[in-house]
Amino acid sequence: MRILVTNDDGVYSPGIAALAQVASRFGEVRIVAPDVEMSSASQSITASRPVNWKRTALPGLDAYRVNGTPGDCVMLGTTLWEKVDVVLSGINLGTNLGNAVWHSGTLAGAKQAALLGRRGIALSAPATDKGQPDFDALKPWVASVLELLLGIPELCLVNVNFPAKAPRGTLWTRQSLRHYDGRVVPAKDPMGRTHYWFTVVPVEATEEGTDRWAIEQGYVSMMPLALDLTDHAQLANMQKMEAWRKLKFA
Ligand code: MN
């Protein structure tokens, strides 16, 4: 099995090395990742300039860096290395739950794989008291989850999040739709100029059965995703009321 490993924290993140080391047990592994952090870059593709491809020395790993986004890395990685079966993205330094599914660069790496007809699995973990996830402690759990997911070929796109402490097990989840108020907080830089922080403040309680709920209960969240963003319930509603909910240009 050919496994392309990417992330949005950059090629030098400890999370990508940990993921590539675990993935090596399941097949041939190559890292292709952004040269700098691209968190929250979502699924952008660099279209206004060319991108570079450079070999990167990571101990025991076949690694390349690209001056682009996670989406670029997957585009380029699957072109220059043929027959990639699955793209693993992560392990992100921080969770990707609920609304983060829209913003996440980690998830975008996996989504780009799915758009290209490959399988994609995104993996994220919260920081511990040490300031970043404890990757050595996580590795056995990552291995178990990958063994489970890689063995289910019908799963094209999965978002995996690990809890902060040793997990109680795994749960299949749906996306938390908890809104956030997206507050923009002004502050001053050292020169006295005003700048702004985008903050994420949840406004509702966690809904049972969601990705966020699983993490709060100490489980690994495994959320299958679809590329189809259509609101099928609303589509059916609109089609039922078609007589008056559409325009006719004759
Ligand atoms: Mn990140």
Residues whose N, C-alpha, C, O or C-beta is under 5 A from the ligand:
A	BS01	MN	D8 D9 S39 N92 L93
